Amino acid sequence: MFKYAFLCLIILGFCQCAGPGTQNSTSKEDILSIEQKRFKAIVDRDVSHLEAVMADDLYYLHSNGEVDTKESYIKSIADGSRAYDDISIDDAEIRIYDNTAIINGICTYYRKHPDGSPNNLRLKYTNVYVEIAGDWKMVSWQSLRMDP
């Protein structure tokens, strides 16, 4: 009887910890950290970090309607055609569903006109990360320009 009860406890424990539909151990704070590091990589023009965190099939819809792929977005960061002094996350609501994290946030891109005057950009955005082979990858971005 003891062996049977012990075996049932082991099986029950396995069923609660493994298999389809299990909860991901990634927290909202983990996802926020990934997002903050991505924004820092944009400011620092850290192409290797962006290569690592963006999915190969990234769909990046800018607030002006332009669409970038992973390749074209990273190229614009690397060549400086998109350059930022800083990026702040002003608000972020994060939801996690198994291997998918969705961020609905507000951020401010701090940048300058060619003459050096401020040209900051405040955005409402949705960013989607998917866990692929153990790594969180950004798969989609869409933003809407807000009044400063």
C-alpha positions in Angstrom: 0.0 0.0 0.0 2.8 2.4 0.9 4.6 1.8 -2.5 1.3 2.5 -4.3 0.7 5.8 -2.4 4.3 6.8 -3.0 4.1 6.1 -6.7 0.8 8.1 -6.9 2.5 11.1 -5.3 5.4 10.9 -7.8 3.1 10.7 -10.7 0.9 13.5 -9.4 3.9 15.7 -8.9 5.1 15.0 -12.4 1.8 15.8 -13.9 1.7 19.1 -12.2 5.2 20.1 -13.3 5.5 18.9 -16.9 3.6 18.6 -20.1 1.5 20.9 -22.3 -0.2 23.9 -20.7 2.2 24.3 -17.8 2.9 27.7 -16.4 6.2 29.4 -17.4 8.4 30.4 -14.5 9.3 33.7 -16.2 8.0 36.6 -14.2 6.7 40.0 -15.3 9.8 41.5 -13.8 11.9 39.2 -16.0 10.1 40.4 -19.1 10.4 44.0 -18.1 14.2 43.5 -17.6 14.4 42.0 -21.2 12.6 45.1 -22.5 14.8 47.5 -20.6 17.9 45.8 -21.9 16.6 45.9 -25.5 15.9 49.7 -25.1 19.4 50.1 -23.7 20.9 48.2 -26.7 19.0 50.5 -29.1 20.5 53.6 -27.4 24.0 52.0 -27.2 23.7 50.7 -30.8 24.5 47.2 -29.4 23.8 45.3 -32.6 24.8 41.9 -31.1 22.3 42.2 -28.3 19.6 43.2 -30.8 20.5 40.2 -33.0 20.1 38.0 -30.0 16.8 39.3 -28.7 14.9 39.8 -32.0 13.3 36.9 -33.8 14.3 36.4 -37.4 10.8 37.0 -38.6 10.3 40.2 -36.6 7.5 42.5 -37.7 8.2 46.1 -36.5 5.5 48.6 -37.3 6.6 52.2 -36.4 4.2 54.9 -35.3 4.6 56.6 -38.7 3.5 53.5 -40.6 6.9 52.3 -41.7 7.5 48.6 -41.4 10.9 47.0 -40.6 12.2 43.5 -40.5 14.8 42.4 -38.1 17.5 43.0 -40.7 16.3 46.5 -41.8 15.7 47.6 -38.2 19.1 46.5 -36.9 20.7 48.2 -40.0 19.0 51.5 -39.1 20.4 51.3 -35.6 23.9 50.3 -36.7 24.2 53.0 -39.3 22.7 55.7 -37.0 19.7 56.6 -39.2 17.7 55.8 -36.1 19.6 57.2 -33.1 18.4 57.9 -29.6 20.0 59.6 -26.5 17.8 57.5 -24.1 14.5 55.6 -24.0 12.4 55.4 -20.9 9.5 53.1 -20.1 6.9 55.3 -18.5 4.3 52.5 -18.0 4.1 48.8 -18.8 1.4 46.3 -18.3 2.7 42.8 -18.9 0.8 39.6 -19.5 2.4 36.2 -19.8 0.7 33.2 -21.5 2.8 30.0 -21.4 5.6 31.0 -23.9 4.2 34.4 -25.0 4.6 37.7 -23.2 2.7 40.8 -24.3 3.7 44.3 -23.2 1.2 47.2 -23.5 3.3 50.2 -22.5 4.1 53.9 -22.8 7.7 54.9 -23.6 9.6 58.1 -24.5 12.3 58.1 -27.1 14.7 61.0 -26.3 16.3 62.2 -29.5 17.4 65.4 -31.3 16.8 67.3 -34.5 20.0 67.7 -36.7 20.3 71.3 -35.2 20.5 69.7 -31.7 17.0 70.8 -30.5 14.9 68.1 -28.7 12.7 65.9 -30.9 11.4 63.5 -28.3 8.8 60.9 -29.2 6.2 59.6 -26.8 4.6 56.3 -27.8 1.9 53.8 -26.7 3.1 50.4 -27.8 2.4 46.7 -27.9 5.4 44.4 -27.9 5.2 40.7 -28.1 7.9 38.3 -27.0 7.8 34.5 -27.5 10.0 32.0 -25.8 11.9 30.1 -28.5 14.3 27.3 -27.6 14.6 28.7 -24.1 15.2 32.3 -25.1 12.7 35.2 -25.2 12.6 36.7 -28.7 10.8 39.9 -29.8 8.4 38.9 -32.6 6.2 42.0 -33.0 6.1 45.7 -32.2 3.4 48.2 -33.0 3.3 51.8 -31.7 1.1 54.9 -31.7 2.5 58.4 -31.4 1.1 60.4 -28.4 1.2 64.1 -27.7 4.4 64.9 -25.8 
